Amino acid sequence: MAEADLSGQLEKMQREWDARARENARFYVNTQRQDWTDAEFFESGQRTVSEEILTDMINICQGKDPKRMRVLEIGCGAGRVTRALAGVFGEVYGVDISGEMVRQARSALADLPHVHIFQNNGKDLEVLGSMRFDFAFSSIVFQHIPSREVIESYVRAVRLRLKRGRLFKFQVQGAPGMDSDPNDTWHGVTFSEQDVRDMALRCDFEMRYSYGAGTQYFWLWYFDPKYLSPAWRQYREYKLRIAYRRWRGRVSRMLKTQ
C-alpha cells in the first residue's frame, strides 16, 4: 500500500473510532450490550483475563513473578481489559489509535498508578520509545483492522519491544468470507492458518500454538525466539535464494542488452 493511502486509512480509522467512542465507547468495545454499568463492563474484562491470561500463566510468565512484569495491551479501548490486567501484573501499558478512547480509559483507570495509557498512530509503538515488555496481549482489536499491512506493522513493532523469549498473545479474524472493503474500519481482514504462519516468519516470531482457526476468535501464540528457529532459518534461506535468482536474472538481462 502506498504511503499516502496508508496514511489516509489510518486517519480514517482514528476518526471513525473517535466517533464510535463519543457515541458509546463501551458498546463498540464489547457489543454484547448497549447499556454497560461500570461494574458489568469491567467484569467482562475480568472474564477475558480469566479465560485467556490466568489459564495460560506458564507461557505468559515463564517463571517470573507477574507482579514484577511489565505488560503491553494493543488496542486498550476504554480500559475494559486493562483494569483486569492491572490486577495481575506489576506494570500495564495500553495503546489505542482513538484519542477519545484513550481519554475515557485514563479517566476510568485514574485510581491505578501502575497503568499507563497512550494514543499511538494505529500501526506502531514509537510513542513508547525504547521500552521493553515481558508480555504483550491484544483481544478483539485486529479483527477490526482492514489492512494486513497495518496488522503486520503492529506485530513487527511488538517483536522489537518484547524481551527475548517472551510471548505476544493475540487474536485475529479467522472466519472465511469476512474480508471487508479497505475503507471499512469495523470488519477487518481474515487470516488463514497459512497466513498467520507466514506472518510469524516474516516478523521473526516463532508461532508455537494457535486456536480457533476458521472462526472470529483465532488466537495466536507468537514467541520472540531466544534463538533463530529451524523454520525461520529455512524461510531466510528461501528468501535469500529468491533474491539471488532475481539478481542473477537482472544481470543476465543487462549482459544481453550490451
C-alpha positions as CSV (number, residue, x, y, z in Angstrom):
1,M,0.0,0.0,0.0
2,A,1.3,3.5,-0.9
3,E,2.4,5.7,2.0
4,A,-0.3,8.2,1.2
5,D,-3.0,5.6,1.0
6,L,-1.9,4.0,4.3
7,S,-1.8,7.4,6.0
8,G,-5.3,8.1,4.8
9,Q,-6.5,4.8,6.0
10,L,-5.0,5.3,9.5
11,E,-6.6,8.8,9.7
12,K,-10.0,7.3,8.8
13,M,-9.6,4.6,11.4
14,Q,-8.8,7.2,14.1
15,R,-11.6,9.5,13.0
16,E,-14.2,6.7,13.0
17,W,-13.1,5.1,16.3
18,D,-13.2,8.6,17.9
19,A,-16.8,8.9,16.6
20,R,-17.7,5.5,18.0
21,A,-16.1,6.3,21.3
22,R,-18.1,9.5,21.6
23,E,-21.3,7.8,20.7
24,N,-21.0,4.8,23.0
25,A,-17.4,3.6,23.7
26,R,-18.3,0.7,25.8
27,F,-20.7,-0.8,23.3
28,Y,-18.2,-0.6,20.5
29,V,-15.5,-2.2,22.7
30,N,-17.9,-5.0,23.6
31,T,-21.1,-5.2,21.6
32,Q,-22.8,-7.7,23.9
33,R,-24.9,-4.9,25.3
34,Q,-25.6,-1.2,24.8
35,D,-26.0,0.0,28.4
36,W,-23.0,-1.2,30.4
37,T,-22.7,-0.2,34.0
38,D,-19.1,0.3,35.3
39,A,-19.3,-2.9,37.3
40,E,-20.6,-5.0,34.4
41,F,-18.2,-3.5,31.8
42,F,-15.1,-4.2,33.9
43,E,-16.3,-7.6,34.9
44,S,-16.5,-8.5,31.2
45,G,-12.8,-7.6,31.0
46,Q,-12.1,-9.7,34.0
47,R,-13.7,-12.7,32.2
48,T,-11.4,-12.1,29.3
49,V,-8.4,-12.2,31.6
50,S,-9.6,-15.2,33.4
51,E,-10.1,-17.1,30.2
52,E,-7.1,-16.0,28.2
53,I,-4.5,-15.0,30.8
54,L,-5.0,-16.8,34.1
55,T,-5.3,-20.2,32.2
56,D,-2.0,-19.5,30.4
57,M,0.4,-18.2,33.1
58,I,3.1,-20.8,32.3
59,N,3.5,-19.4,28.8
60,I,3.0,-15.8,29.8
61,C,5.2,-15.6,32.9
62,Q,7.7,-18.4,32.3
63,G,8.6,-18.5,35.9
64,K,8.7,-14.7,36.6
65,D,6.5,-13.2,39.3
66,P,3.7,-11.4,37.5
67,K,3.9,-8.5,39.9
68,R,7.4,-7.9,38.5
69,M,6.3,-8.0,34.9
70,R,5.7,-5.0,32.6
71,V,3.0,-5.9,30.0
72,L,1.5,-4.2,26.9
73,E,-2.0,-4.2,25.6
74,I,-2.6,-3.3,22.0
75,G,-5.9,-1.6,21.4
76,C,-6.9,-0.9,25.1
77,G,-10.1,1.0,24.1
78,A,-11.9,2.3,27.2
79,G,-9.8,0.2,29.6
80,R,-12.1,-2.9,29.8
81,V,-9.3,-5.5,29.8
82,T,-6.7,-3.1,31.0
83,R,-8.2,-2.9,34.5
84,A,-8.2,-6.6,34.8
85,L,-4.6,-6.9,33.6
86,A,-3.6,-4.4,36.3
87,G,-4.9,-6.8,38.9
88,V,-2.4,-9.4,37.8
89,F,0.7,-7.6,36.6
90,G,3.1,-5.1,38.1
91,E,3.0,-2.5,35.3
92,V,0.5,-2.2,32.5
93,Y,0.8,-0.1,29.3
94,G,-2.0,0.3,26.9
95,V,-2.1,2.0,23.4
96,D,-5.0,2.9,21.2
97,I,-5.5,4.8,18.0
98,S,-8.5,6.7,19.3
99,G,-7.8,9.8,21.4
100,E,-11.3,9.7,22.8
101,M,-10.9,6.0,23.8
102,V,-7.6,7.0,25.5
103,R,-9.3,9.9,27.3
104,Q,-12.0,7.6,28.7
105,A,-9.6,4.9,29.6
106,R,-7.3,7.3,31.5
107,S,-10.4,8.7,33.4
108,A,-11.7,5.2,34.3
109,L,-8.2,3.9,35.4
110,A,-7.0,7.0,37.2
111,D,-7.0,5.2,40.5
112,L,-4.3,2.7,39.2
113,P,-0.9,4.4,39.3
114,H,0.8,1.4,37.7
115,V,-1.4,1.7,34.5
116,H,-0.2,4.0,31.6
117,I,-2.3,4.7,28.6
118,F,-1.0,6.3,25.3
119,Q,-2.5,7.3,22.0
120,N,-0.5,5.8,19.1
121,N,-0.7,6.2,15.4
122,G,-2.5,2.9,14.8
123,K,0.4,0.9,13.3
124,D,3.4,1.0,15.5
125,L,4.7,1.7,19.1
126,E,7.0,4.6,18.6
127,V,5.1,6.5,21.2
128,L,6.6,4.1,23.8
129,G,10.2,4.8,22.8
130,S,12.6,2.0,23.5
131,M,10.6,0.5,26.4
132,R,10.7,-3.3,26.6
133,F,8.0,-5.7,27.8
134,D,7.7,-9.1,29.4
135,F,4.4,-9.9,27.7
136,A,2.0,-8.4,25.0
137,F,-1.7,-9.0,24.6
138,S,-4.5,-8.0,22.2
139,S,-8.1,-9.1,22.1
140,I,-10.9,-8.2,19.7
141,V,-8.7,-5.4,18.1
142,F,-7.1,-6.8,15.0
143,Q,-10.4,-8.1,13.8
144,H,-11.4,-4.5,13.1
145,I,-8.3,-3.5,11.1
146,P,-8.9,-3.7,7.3
147,S,-5.2,-3.7,6.3
148,R,-2.8,-6.7,6.6
149,E,0.0,-4.2,6.3
150,V,-1.1,-2.3,9.4
151,I,-1.6,-5.5,11.4
152,E,1.8,-6.8,10.3
153,S,3.4,-3.5,11.2
154,Y,2.0,-3.8,14.7
155,V,3.3,-7.4,15.0
156,R,6.8,-6.2,14.0
157,A,6.6,-3.4,16.5
158,V,5.8,-5.8,19.3
159,R,8.7,-8.0,18.3
160,L,11.1,-5.2,18.7
161,R,9.8,-4.4,22.2
162,L,9.4,-7.9,23.7
163,K,12.2,-9.2,25.8
164,R,14.0,-12.2,24.5
165,G,11.9,-15.4,24.6
166,R,8.7,-13.6,25.6
167,L,5.1,-14.0,24.3
168,F,2.8,-11.9,22.2
169,K,-0.7,-13.5,22.5
170,F,-3.3,-12.0,20.2
171,Q,-6.5,-12.7,18.3
172,V,-7.3,-12.1,14.6
173,Q,-10.3,-12.6,12.4
174,G,-10.2,-16.2,11.1
175,A,-13.7,-16.7,9.7
176,P,-13.6,-17.2,5.9
177,G,-15.5,-14.9,3.7
178,M,-15.3,-12.0,6.2
179,D,-12.8,-9.8,4.3
180,S,-14.1,-6.3,4.0
181,D,-13.6,-3.2,1.9
182,P,-10.3,-1.5,2.8
183,N,-12.3,1.6,3.8
184,D,-14.4,-0.5,6.4
185,T,-12.9,0.1,9.8
186,W,-15.3,-2.3,11.5
187,H,-14.8,-5.6,9.6
188,G,-11.1,-6.4,9.4
189,V,-9.2,-8.8,7.2
190,T,-9.3,-12.5,7.5
191,F,-6.3,-14.8,8.2
192,S,-5.9,-18.4,7.3
193,E,-3.6,-20.8,9.1
194,Q,-1.0,-20.4,6.4
195,D,-1.3,-16.6,6.6
196,V,-0.5,-16.5,10.3
197,R,2.4,-18.9,10.0
198,D,3.9,-16.8,7.1
199,M,3.4,-13.6,9.1
200,A,5.2,-15.1,12.1
201,L,8.2,-16.0,10.0
202,R,8.3,-12.6,8.2
203,C,8.2,-10.8,11.6
204,D,10.9,-13.2,13.2
205,F,8.4,-14.7,15.6
206,E,8.1,-18.4,16.5
207,M,4.4,-19.4,16.3
208,R,4.1,-22.3,18.8
209,Y,0.3,-22.6,19.2
210,S,-2.9,-21.4,17.6
211,Y,-6.6,-22.0,18.5
212,G,-9.9,-21.2,16.7
213,A,-8.7,-21.2,13.0
214,G,-11.7,-20.6,10.8
215,T,-13.6,-18.6,13.4
216,Q,-13.8,-15.0,14.5
217,Y,-11.7,-15.7,17.5
218,F,-8.5,-17.1,16.0
219,W,-5.9,-17.0,18.8
220,L,-2.2,-17.0,18.2
221,W,0.9,-17.5,20.4
222,Y,3.9,-15.7,18.9
223,F,7.1,-16.1,20.9
224,D,10.1,-13.9,20.5
225,P,12.6,-16.8,20.0
226,K,15.8,-16.9,22.1
227,Y,17.5,-18.4,19.1
228,L,16.5,-18.5,15.4
229,S,14.2,-21.4,15.0
230,P,14.7,-24.0,12.2
231,A,11.6,-22.7,10.5
232,W,12.9,-19.2,10.4
233,R,16.3,-20.4,9.1
234,Q,14.6,-22.2,6.3
235,Y,12.5,-19.2,5.5
236,R,15.5,-16.9,5.5
237,E,17.4,-19.3,3.2
238,Y,14.4,-19.5,0.9
239,K,14.2,-15.6,0.7
240,L,18.0,-15.4,0.0
241,R,17.7,-17.9,-2.8
242,I,14.8,-16.0,-4.4
243,A,16.8,-12.7,-4.1
244,Y,19.9,-14.3,-5.6
245,R,17.8,-15.7,-8.6
246,R,16.3,-12.3,-9.2
247,W,19.7,-10.6,-9.1
248,R,21.1,-13.2,-11.5
249,G,18.2,-12.6,-13.8
250,R,18.8,-8.9,-13.8
251,V,22.5,-9.3,-14.5
252,S,21.7,-11.7,-17.3
253,R,19.3,-9.3,-19.0
254,M,21.8,-6.4,-18.7
255,L,24.5,-8.5,-20.4
256,K,22.2,-9.4,-23.2
257,T,21.4,-5.8,-24.0
258,Q,25.1,-4.8,-24.2
